[in-house]
């Protein structure tokens, strides 16, 4: 038999008018014991003090003087004459059991006064003057024990839940439909730098976005600090079972206020101030790193620029100086033809210097956000053929330049000025880095929504290690030797293609030549 102490208080609440018992206590005890012998061990006492003494002694022996009373059935037979006496004895019993087992169930043995027993606080009642008294009593006791155990489990579960909420490192608040704080745990008190008495009952003051992680800033007026908290909000159904306590465990609202179920929000807040500071520090380090990298790139760019200028300016300036000196020293004896040749040399070198300055200015304008981009619908076959024919006219003695297109028409929206800069630089490089007599091919075709232009040469090629940086300003291949150049042409090509939101790609092998592929997503029609 289960020897745990399950407590069910059985109170005889009826007595005859002459003061005699309706049944002898001993016979009543036998009746009760017979009825509940399968449910639990039974103890019968005549006085309340005897019942309390036995309960405490039993728990003391079990080493659980302040544990729940969950180990037997005690039948306390009390001669209660009227409602007042019943209520007084019932309250006395509950008060004296409160330190070891609150909410102990009480069954009243009555004669026609069961409803009054329930109204006065009994858990249940059994009419003594009805047929089947013993069977009814046995069933009620068993049910009472089972319900008490279930209630004990619920209370324990609720206690663990409250402990979890109470000890949770995250701040937890309940906000009602009027945005009034109705509950907070200790972590929330720390987070808001306010005791529960001040938080509860005041406006929450922050927007509640259900299902989303939001960040809020919480100002501490006492310290002047501002904390950053990550908040997540869910909707809940708020009842008296959910929210009977605030952080200290005391009732935060009157029962009448919280018994009615209502919609509310549960807000969970985590202090992420330290994380945000670390994140800010990381962003600052990255910003400094980017700035340092840009500074390094600018130094390299300046070094390459100065190297290029010192090299590329030296030759034209020397030729200009030479022509000037020749005219000054031998001008009086020079023929008109010789004088014209000196002037032509100066003019060519000045043009070369002017082109260098224009290239630098083009790069500078392209780096600004306000670079002009003026696209217009263009017949690409006519446009590209015209550029190629200009180079054929100027370089027909040294290189064979041809143009091909498989379509009868290709129309695209392009900025003619920018695209001309790109094509002329690619063709100039193809001629510059190809041996005399070599062929240069220009191809135009439509592919999907793209207009594709290829410039193919059979020149010296580009080393693989140079290709990743090929479109950087002032960068030149390591195999160019003494071939003059500023390292700006391909940068201008890349910027022109970028303005069209396109791409440029190079395929090259040393000694076999290079193919530059411009892909512009500007096609309107082709056929």
ZAMARGU-4260 file (C-alpha; in steps of 0.2 Angstrom, whole numbers, plus 5000, padded with zeros to 4 digits):
<rodrens>
0) 5000/5000/5000 | 5006/5018/4996 | 5012/5025/5013 | 5014/5043/5006 | 5004/5055/5017
5) 4989/5061/5006 | 4979/5074/5017 | 4960/5075/5015 | 4952/5083/5030 | 4934/5076/5033
10) 4924/5087/5044 | 4907/5081/5052 | 4897/5097/5051 | 4881/5091/5058 | 4876/5088/5076
15) 4859/5085/5084 | 4849/5099/5093 | 4853/5090/5110 | 4871/5091/5106 | 4873/5072/5103
20) 4882/5066/5087 | 4872/5060/5073 | 4884/5045/5073 | 4897/5040/5086 | 4915/5046/5081
25) 4922/5029/5082 | 4909/5021/5071 | 4910/5036/5058 | 4929/5033/5058 | 4927/5015/5054
30) 4915/5020/5040 | 4927/5032/5033 | 4941/5020/5035 | 4932/5006/5026 | 4927/5018/5012
35) 4945/5024/5008 | 4956/5009/5013 | 4961/5007/4995 | 4965/5025/4992 | 4977/5029/5006
40) 4982/5026/5024 | 4969/5033/5036 | 4971/5042/5052 | 4956/5046/5063 | 4957/5060/5077
45) 4944/5068/5087 | 4952/5085/5089 | 4960/5098/5077 | 4975/5099/5088 | 4978/5080/5087
50) 4977/5080/5068 | 4990/5095/5066 | 5001/5086/5079 | 5001/5070/5070 | 5004/5078/5053
55) 5019/5088/5059 | 5026/5073/5068 | 5024/5062/5052 | 5033/5075/5041 | 5046/5078/5054
60) 5050/5060/5054 | 5051/5060/5035 | 5063/5075/5036 | 5050/5086/5027 | 5043/5098/5040
65) 5040/5111/5027 | 5036/5100/5013 | 5019/5098/5004 | 5007/5086/5013 | 5006/5072/5001
70) 5007/5056/5012 | 4990/5050/5020 | 4972/5053/5023 | 4967/5062/5040 | 4949/5062/5046
75) 4946/5076/5057 | 4929/5075/5066 | 4923/5092/5072 | 4906/5095/5081 | 4901/5110/5070
80) 4884/5117/5074 | 4882/5133/5063 | 4890/5141/5048 | 4900/5153/5058 | 4908/5138/5068
85) 4911/5129/5052 | 4920/5144/5043 | 4930/5147/5059 | 4936/5130/5061 | 4940/5128/5042
90) 4950/5144/5042 | 4959/5139/5058 | 4964/5123/5049 | 4970/5131/5034 | 4980/5144/5044
95) 4989/5131/5054 | 4993/5120/5039 | 4999/5134/5028 | 5017/5132/5033 | 5017/5114/5027
100) 5003/5112/5014 | 4993/5126/5008 | 4977/5122/4999 | 4974/5106/5008 | 4957/5099/5001
105) 4943/5098/5014 | 4928/5087/5012 | 4913/5091/5023 | 4901/5077/5029 | 4885/5085/5030
110) 4866/5082/5032 | 4857/5093/5019 | 4869/5108/5020 | 4882/5104/5006 | 4880/5120/4996
115) 4883/5130/5012 | 4899/5120/5015 | 4905/5123/4998 | 4901/5142/5000 | 4911/5142/5016
120) 4927/5135/5008 | 4925/5116/5008 | 4933/5107/4993 | 4918/5095/4992 | 4904/5087/5002
125) 4896/5070/5005 | 4878/5069/5011 | 4878/5057/5026 | 4859/5054/5025 | 4858/5048/5007
130) 4859/5030/5001 | 4876/5024/4996 | 4885/5035/5008 | 4900/5024/5009 | 4903/5022/4991
135) 4900/5040/4987 | 4913/5045/5001 | 4926/5032/4994 | 4924/5039/4977 | 4925/5057/4983
140) 4941/5054/4993 | 4949/5045/4978 | 4945/5059/4966 | 4950/5072/4979 | 4967/5064/4981
145) 4970/5063/4962 | 4964/5081/4960 | 4976/5086/4974 | 4990/5077/4966 | 4987/5085/4949
150) 4985/5102/4957 | 5002/5099/4966 | 5010/5096/4950 | 5002/5111/4942 | 5008/5122/4956
155) 5026/5114/4955 | 5026/5117/4936 | 5020/5135/4939 | 5033/5137/4953 | 5047/5131/4941
160) 5040/5143/4927 | 5041/5158/4939 | 5058/5153/4944 | 5063/5152/4926 | 5056/5169/4923
165) 5063/5176/4939 | 5081/5170/4935 | 5080/5173/4917 | 5095/5184/4911 | 5084/5193/4898
170) 5071/5206/4903 | 5053/5200/4902 | 5038/5211/4902 | 5020/5209/4899 | 5011/5224/4891
175) 4992/5225/4890 | 4982/5231/4875 | 4984/5249/4882 | 5003/5248/4881 | 5003/5248/4900
180) 5017/5237/4909 | 5008/5223/4919 | 5023/5212/4924 | 5042/5213/4924 | 5055/5201/4930
185) 5071/5207/4940 | 5082/5207/4923 | 5069/5220/4916 | 5071/5231/4932 | 5090/5231/4929
190) 5088/5235/4911 | 5076/5249/4914 | 5085/5255/4930 | 5068/5255/4939 | 5060/5244/4952
195) 5045/5234/4948 | 5034/5246/4958 | 5038/5260/4946 | 5038/5250/4929 | 5022/5241/4932
200) 5007/5252/4928 | 5016/5265/4917 | 5017/5266/4898 | 5029/5255/4890 | 5034/5269/4878
205) 5042/5258/4863 | 5033/5252/4848 | 5028/5234/4849 | 5032/5224/4832 | 5026/5206/4834
210) 5037/5193/4827 | 5052/5205/4823 | 5068/5208/4831 | 5070/5227/4835 | 5083/5237/4844
215) 5078/5250/4857 | 5088/5263/4866 | 5085/5264/4885 | 5091/5279/4894 | 5097/5279/4912
220) 5094/5296/4920 | 5104/5291/4935 | 5120/5287/4926 | 5117/5296/4910 | 5121/5280/4900
225) 5111/5273/4886 | 5109/5254/4884 | 5104/5246/4868 | 5092/5231/4869 | 5086/5219/4856
230) 5068/5216/4859 | 5056/5202/4852 | 5038/5203/4855 | 5024/5189/4854 | 5006/5190/4857
235) 4999/5181/4872 | 4982/5177/4880 | 4983/5185/4898 | 4974/5177/4912 | 4975/5177/4931
240) 4985/5160/4930 | 4997/5168/4918 | 5001/5184/4928 | 4998/5183/4946 | 5015/5189/4952
245) 5028/5203/4948 | 5046/5201/4951 | 5046/5199/4970 | 5033/5185/4969 | 5019/5196/4976
250) 5002/5199/4968 | 5004/5213/4956 | 4985/5216/4953 | 4969/5213/4962 | 4961/5196/4957
255) 4946/5205/4949 | 4958/5214/4938 | 4967/5199/4930 | 4954/5185/4931 | 4947/5190/4914
260) 4957/5184/4899 | 4963/5197/4888 | 4975/5200/4873 | 4993/5206/4878 | 5011/5206/4872
265) 5026/5197/4880 | 5042/5207/4877 | 5059/5199/4879 | 5073/5211/4879 | 5092/5207/4879
270) 5105/5219/4883 | 5116/5220/4868 | 5126/5236/4872 | 5142/5227/4874 | 5139/5218/4857
275) 5135/5234/4849 | 5150/5243/4855 | 5161/5228/4849 | 5152/5229/4832 | 5155/5248/4831
280) 5173/5245/4835 | 5174/5232/4822 | 5166/5244/4809 | 5178/5257/4814 | 5193/5246/4812
285) 5186/5241/4795 | 5184/5259/4790 | 5201/5263/4796 | 5207/5248/4786 | 5198/5253/4770
290) 5205/5271/4773 | 5223/5264/4775 | 5221/5253/4760 | 5215/5268/4749 | 5229/5278/4756
295) 5241/5264/4751 | 5233/5263/4733 | 5234/5282/4732 | 5253/5281/4736 | 5255/5267/4723
300) 5245/5277/4710 | 5255/5293/4714 | 5272/5283/4712 | 5266/5275/4695 | 5260/5292/4689
305) 5276/5301/4694 | 5286/5286/4686 | 5275/5287/4670 | 5276/5306/4669 | 5295/5306/4672
310) 5297/5293/4658 | 5284/5299/4646 | 5287/5318/4647 | 5305/5316/4646 | 5305/5311/4627
315) 5293/5324/4620 | 5301/5338/4630 | 5318/5333/4625 | 5313/5333/4607 | 5304/5350/4609
320) 5320/5356/4617 | 5331/5349/4603 | 5320/5357/4589 | 5321/5373/4598 | 5340/5373/4600
325) 5342/5368/4582 | 5331/5382/4576 | 5340/5395/4587 | 5357/5389/4583 | 5355/5385/4564
330) 5339/5395/4560 | 5348/5408/4550 | 5356/5395/4539 | 5342/5382/4538 | 5331/5381/4523
335) 5313/5383/4524 | 5310/5365/4523 | 5321/5361/4538 | 5313/5375/4548 | 5296/5367/4544
340) 5302/5350/4550 | 5308/5357/4567 | 5291/5366/4569 | 5282/5350/4564 | 5292/5340/4577
345) 5287/5353/4590 | 5269/5352/4585 | 5269/5332/4586 | 5276/5332/4603 | 5265/5345/4610
350) 5250/5335/4603 | 5257/5320/4612 | 5258/5330/4628 | 5240/5336/4626 | 5234/5319/4623
355) 5242/5313/4639 | 5234/5328/4649 | 5217/5324/4641 | 5219/5305/4646 | 5222/5311/4664
360) 5207/5323/4664 | 5196/5309/4657 | 5201/5297/4671 | 5198/5312/4684 | 5181/5315/4677
365) 5176/5297/4677 | 5180/5295/4695 | 5167/5309/4699 | 5149/5305/4702 | 5144/5319/4690
370) 5152/5311/4675 | 5141/5315/4660 | 5132/5300/4652 | 5122/5304/4636 | 5116/5288/4627
375) 5107/5289/4611 | 5100/5276/4599 | 5114/5272/4587 | 5117/5262/4571 | 5131/5252/4578
380) 5137/5244/4561 | 5139/5262/4554 | 5147/5269/4570 | 5160/5255/4572 | 5164/5254/4554
385) 5168/5273/4554 | 5180/5272/4569 | 5189/5257/4560 | 5190/5266/4544 | 5199/5281/4553
390) 5212/5269/4559 | 5213/5260/4542 | 5217/5277/4534 | 5231/5282/4546 | 5239/5265/4548
395) 5236/5256/4532 | 5254/5256/4528 | 5259/5246/4544 | 5244/5236/4549 | 5229/5228/4541
400) 5213/5232/4550 | 5196/5224/4546 | 5178/5225/4553 | 5165/5211/4552 | 5147/5209/4558
405) 5135/5195/4554 | 5120/5206/4555 | 5112/5218/4543 | 5108/5230/4557 | 5112/5232/4575
410) 5104/5246/4585 | 5109/5251/4603 | 5108/5265/4615 | 5126/5271/4618 | 5135/5286/4623
415) 5145/5289/4607 | 5159/5300/4615 | 5163/5287/4629 | 5162/5272/4617 | 5173/5281/4604
420) 5186/5283/4618 | 5185/5265/4622 | 5187/5259/4604 | 5201/5271/4599 | 5211/5266/4615
425) 5209/5247/4611 | 5213/5250/4593 | 5228/5260/4597 | 5235/5247/4609 | 5232/5233/4596
430) 5242/5243/4584 | 5255/5248/4596 | 5259/5231/4603 | 5258/5221/4587 | 5272/5220/4574
435) 5272/5229/4558 | 5261/5220/4545 | 5251/5211/4558 | 5232/5211/4557 | 5219/5218/4569
440) 5201/5212/4568 | 5186/5221/4575 | 5170/5211/4577 | 5152/5217/4581 | 5137/5206/4585
445) 5122/5204/4596 | 5120/5191/4609 | 5104/5190/4619 | 5101/5208/4626 | 5119/5213/4624
450) 5129/5222/4611 | 5146/5213/4610 | 5162/5221/4602 | 5178/5212/4600 | 5196/5219/4596
455) 5208/5205/4592 | 5227/5207/4589 | 5242/5196/4586 | 5254/5206/4596 | 5265/5202/4611
460) 5252/5197/4623 | 5249/5201/4641 | 5257/5191/4655 | 5244/5181/4666 | 5251/5190/4682
465) 5248/5207/4675 | 5230/5204/4669 | 5221/5206/4686 | 5227/5224/4687 | 5227/5228/4669
470) 5213/5241/4670 | 5221/5250/4685 | 5227/5268/4681 | 5245/5269/4676 | 5248/5250/4677
475) 5257/5243/4662 | 5262/5225/4658 | 5279/5219/4663 | 5284/5214/4645 | 5281/5231/4636
480) 5300/5235/4637 | 5303/5252/4629 | 5286/5253/4620 | 5279/5270/4625 | 5263/5272/4635
485) 5255/5280/4650 | 5245/5265/4657 | 5229/5275/4656 | 5221/5268/4640 | 5213/5253/4647
490) 5207/5262/4662 | 5198/5274/4651 | 5190/5258/4642 | 5185/5251/4658 | 5176/5267/4664
495) 5167/5269/4648 | 5160/5251/4649 | 5156/5254/4667 | 5145/5269/4662 | 5135/5258/4651
500) 5133/5245/4665 | 5143/5233/4654 | 5159/5222/4656 | 5176/5221/4648 | 5186/5205/4648
505) 5203/5200/4641 | 5209/5184/4634 | 5228/5184/4630 | 5243/5173/4628 | 5261/5178/4628
510) 5268/5180/4610 | 5251/5176/4602 | 5241/5191/4605 | 5226/5198/4615 | 5207/5198/4613
515) 5197/5212/4622 | 5178/5208/4623 | 5166/5223/4627 | 5149/5217/4632 | 5136/5231/4633
520) 5118/5227/4639 | 5111/5241/4628 | 5104/5231/4613 | 5088/5238/4605 | 5086/5227/4590
525) 5097/5217/4578 | 5094/5207/4563
</rodrens>
